[in-house]
Amino acid sequence: MKLTLERATLLKALGHVQAVVERRNTIPILSNVLISASAEGASFAATDLDIEILETTDATCEGEGLVTAPAHTLYEICRKLPDGADVTLEINGGDPRLTLSAGRSNFSLPSLPPGDFPVMPTEDLEHRFSLEASELARLIDKTRFAISTEETRFYLNGIHLHAADTDGRKTLRAVATDGVRLALSEMDLPPGADGMPGVIIPRKTVQEVRRLIEDADEQIEVSVSEGKIRFRLGQAVLTSKLIDGSFPDYERVIPRGNTRTMSVENKRFAEAVDRVATISVEKSRSVKLALATDTLTLTVNNPESGQAEEELAVSYSDEGFAIGFNARYMLDVASQIEGDEARFHFADSASPALVTDSGDADSLYVLMPLRV
């Protein structure tokens, strides 16, 4: 088997697939990428048993065959080759090693039997729909920061993607929560997505899909079943297992009757929170928000580091009160606000706040308060 392709093409394919390969593996074959050569071109595949990425690409192939090679090593070699180089990958029947050559550079890499490479079982992914790459990127970016990292609550370790009905409008909705904050974003329901099961896409899968979107075509095909989800992004196909669990009834925690509304210039608000949080206790990073007519005062009291206070002009006309939030969580939300203004909707100092975006009516955020 012998295949030749341009360095940039190989680097792109390897960059897509090797990212799912864990640095440490108890199963040696999972450290390898599976390379296939045929008359149609070349393909590269990698898996961690939960996610599988396959990328096909044009290549000049002499003979058909399969070979595996260490994914990270192969990627690093390719990354360090000169731009524009033609790279040849070759394996001869009598030598189990993979030979890589480019110009005057030659490498010989160990190989494991291709037959040992695990293939994710296929199943009928009965729900299929397409959406713009920018739309999927938006759903991910608006919600992924709220994914829980607490492994004991595994059902929160991903984004809940499902079809929803918002005041008679059918939508495709993404939700993530870690129990102290919630992020929700939605879009018009694509044709074919109606009736799809509600699924929880694991955190690592979300990260890999978002990375692949950077090089994706305008349209992304999504196929879903109750156990798996598949994304077809140009020449790359990512198939992933889903989290086997029930996402909580998140709609119960979204405030519906918060009548105290504060509008604030988002950029100035984020900068002020960042400044006063400099001296907050790292564990909680609690910032007190004291509201009065058209005035917001941000305060941090730290017995060890001192006190910080900053006043901002806001639009607020209800009675004054104070509430505390985690500074980092407020900054995470502020980073997703597209409009000039962030709108905070409060009930009282002990109830969750609803945050909406003046520039994006299809996204909202919920923050649980802290004692201050």
SULJOJO-V495151 format. One record per residue. N is the residue number from 1. PHI is phi in whole degrees, 0 to 359 (NA if undefined). OMEGA is omega in whole degrees, -180 to 180 (NA if undefined). D_LAST is the distance of its C-alpha to the last C-alpha in whole Angstrom. Layout:
n-><N;N>
phi-><PHI;PHI>
omega-><OMEGA;OMEGA>
d_last-><D_LAST;D_LAST>
This chain:
n-><1;2;3;4;5;6;7;8;9;10;11;12;13;14;15;16;17;18;19;20;21;22;23;24;25;26;27;28;29;30;31;32;33;34;35;36;37;38;39;40;41;42;43;44;45;46;47;48;49;50;51;52;53;54;55;56;57;58;59;60;61;62;63;64;65;66;67;68;69;70;71;72;73;74;75;76;77;78;79;80;81;82;83;84;85;86;87;88;89;90;91;92;93;94;95;96;97;98;99;100;101;102;103;104;105;106;107;108;109;110;111;112;113;114;115;116;117;118;119;120;121;122;123;124;125;126;127;128;129;130;131;132;133;134;135;136;137;138;139;140;141;142;143;144;145;146;147;148;149;150;151;152;153;154;155;156;157;158;159;160;161;162;163;164;165;166;167;168;169;170;171;172;173;174;175;176;177;178;179;180;181;182;183;184;185;186;187;188;189;190;191;192;193;194;195;196;197;198;199;200;201;202;203;204;205;206;207;208;209;210;211;212;213;214;215;216;217;218;219;220;221;222;223;224;225;226;227;228;229;230;231;232;233;234;235;236;237;238;239;240;241;242;243;244;245;246;247;248;249;250;251;252;253;254;255;256;257;258;259;260;261;262;263;264;265;266;267;268;269;270;271;272;273;274;275;276;277;278;279;280;281;282;283;284;285;286;287;288;289;290;291;292;293;294;295;296;297;298;299;300;301;302;303;304;305;306;307;308;309;310;311;312;313;314;315;316;317;318;319;320;321;322;323;324;325;326;327;328;329;330;331;332;333;334;335;336;337;338;339;340;341;342;343;344;345;346;347;348;349;350;351;352;353;354;355;356;357;358;359;360;361;362;363;364;365;366;367;368;369;370;371;372>
phi-><NA;212;223;231;207;287;303;296;294;295;296;297;296;294;298;290;273;289;296;277;282;289;293;241;226;277;253;305;295;287;275;254;256;266;251;237;239;208;297;279;137;240;225;230;224;214;206;241;81;254;235;230;241;235;233;256;206;288;201;270;247;243;88;258;170;231;206;243;208;302;297;291;295;298;295;295;298;298;297;267;285;293;302;84;289;270;250;246;249;215;220;254;304;274;235;285;275;266;259;243;226;207;61;264;266;223;227;235;245;293;228;248;303;302;295;276;288;286;247;294;302;273;212;286;267;287;259;229;205;236;210;294;302;295;290;293;300;295;301;289;297;285;235;294;296;266;296;287;252;277;294;291;256;301;289;258;273;189;260;275;250;198;277;223;238;250;52;87;261;281;227;259;243;245;223;220;207;244;96;242;208;219;232;225;214;214;212;302;294;291;303;98;270;297;89;296;290;289;234;245;273;300;306;296;297;302;297;291;297;298;291;292;300;302;249;274;288;294;259;241;266;240;237;226;227;287;248;218;222;230;244;252;242;65;270;256;233;249;242;221;289;257;289;273;188;253;287;294;286;293;296;292;263;279;298;247;240;284;260;274;243;242;252;220;296;298;297;294;297;298;294;292;300;298;293;290;288;303;255;286;293;301;297;256;47;279;238;271;251;253;252;223;304;56;219;238;246;264;224;230;243;229;305;272;256;116;227;227;213;215;252;233;278;225;257;205;233;273;291;287;195;230;209;241;220;292;298;295;294;295;291;299;293;301;291;260;285;272;282;289;245;257;243;258;245;248;251;203;287;251;251;298;258;258;244;237;249;296;254;210;285;262;227;210;220;236;238;276;282;245;283;230>
omega-><180;176;-178;178;-177;-173;-179;179;179;-178;179;-179;-180;179;180;-172;-173;-178;180;-177;179;-179;180;-179;173;176;-172;-175;-179;175;-174;171;178;-179;-179;178;178;-180;-179;-178;-178;174;-179;-177;175;-178;170;-178;175;179;176;176;178;178;176;-178;178;178;174;-175;173;-177;180;178;179;176;174;179;-180;-171;-175;179;180;180;-179;177;-179;-179;-176;176;-179;177;176;-178;170;-176;178;175;-173;173;179;-175;-176;-176;-177;-177;176;178;176;178;178;-175;180;180;178;180;176;-173;178;-179;173;-176;179;180;179;-176;-176;177;-179;-180;180;174;-177;176;-164;-179;-177;177;180;175;-180;178;-179;180;178;178;-180;179;-180;-175;-177;-172;-168;-180;-178;178;180;175;180;-172;-179;175;-171;-178;175;-176;-180;177;177;-180;-177;175;-177;176;-179;-180;178;178;179;-175;167;-170;175;-179;173;178;174;178;178;174;-178;176;-178;175;-178;180;176;-177;179;175;-179;-177;-180;180;179;178;173;-175;176;-178;-175;-178;-178;178;178;-179;-178;178;-180;179;-180;-179;-178;-179;-173;172;-177;-178;176;178;-180;176;-173;166;-180;-177;-175;173;-179;176;175;-175;-177;-180;-180;176;178;177;-176;168;178;176;-178;-179;180;177;-176;178;-173;-176;179;-176;177;-178;180;-175;179;-172;178;-175;175;174;-177;176;-169;-177;-180;179;-179;-180;180;178;-179;-179;-176;-179;-179;-177;-179;176;-172;-174;-177;-178;-176;177;179;176;178;-175;171;-177;177;-180;174;177;178;-177;172;175;179;-177;-177;-173;180;-177;177;179;177;-178;180;172;-179;172;-178;-175;179;179;-177;174;-179;-180;-179;177;172;-175;-178;180;177;179;176;179;-179;-179;-179;-179;-179;-177;178;-175;167;-178;179;180;-175;169;176;-173;-178;-176;180;178;175;179;177;-173;180;-178;-177;-178;-176;179;174;-176;178;178;175;-177;174;173;179;NA>
d_last-><67;67;64;64;61;59;57;54;55;54;51;50;51;50;46;46;47;46;42;42;44;42;42;43;45;47;49;51;52;49;49;51;52;55;57;60;63;65;67;64;62;60;56;54;51;49;47;44;45;42;43;46;47;50;52;55;57;60;62;66;67;70;70;67;65;62;60;57;55;52;50;48;51;53;50;50;53;53;51;52;56;57;56;59;61;62;61;63;62;65;66;69;71;72;68;65;63;62;63;61;63;63;65;66;63;63;61;62;59;59;59;58;60;59;60;57;55;53;53;50;52;53;52;52;49;50;48;48;47;47;44;43;42;40;38;38;36;34;33;32;30;28;27;27;24;22;25;24;25;25;28;28;27;30;30;27;29;30;31;32;35;37;38;37;38;35;37;40;40;40;38;37;34;32;28;26;23;21;19;16;18;21;24;27;30;33;37;40;42;44;48;48;45;45;45;43;41;38;37;34;35;34;32;35;37;35;34;38;39;37;39;42;41;41;45;46;48;47;47;46;47;45;46;45;45;43;44;44;43;45;45;48;47;50;52;49;48;45;45;42;42;39;36;38;35;34;31;28;29;26;27;25;22;22;21;24;23;20;22;19;21;19;22;21;24;23;24;22;19;19;21;18;15;17;18;14;13;16;15;11;12;14;14;10;10;7;7;6;9;11;14;17;21;22;19;16;13;12;10;9;9;11;13;16;16;15;13;14;14;16;17;19;22;21;23;21;23;21;19;16;12;9;7;6;8;10;12;15;15;15;18;20;20;21;24;25;25;29;29;28;25;22;22;18;19;16;17;14;10;11;14;14;15;19;20;24;26;28;31;31;31;31;28;24;21;18;15;13;9;6;4;0>
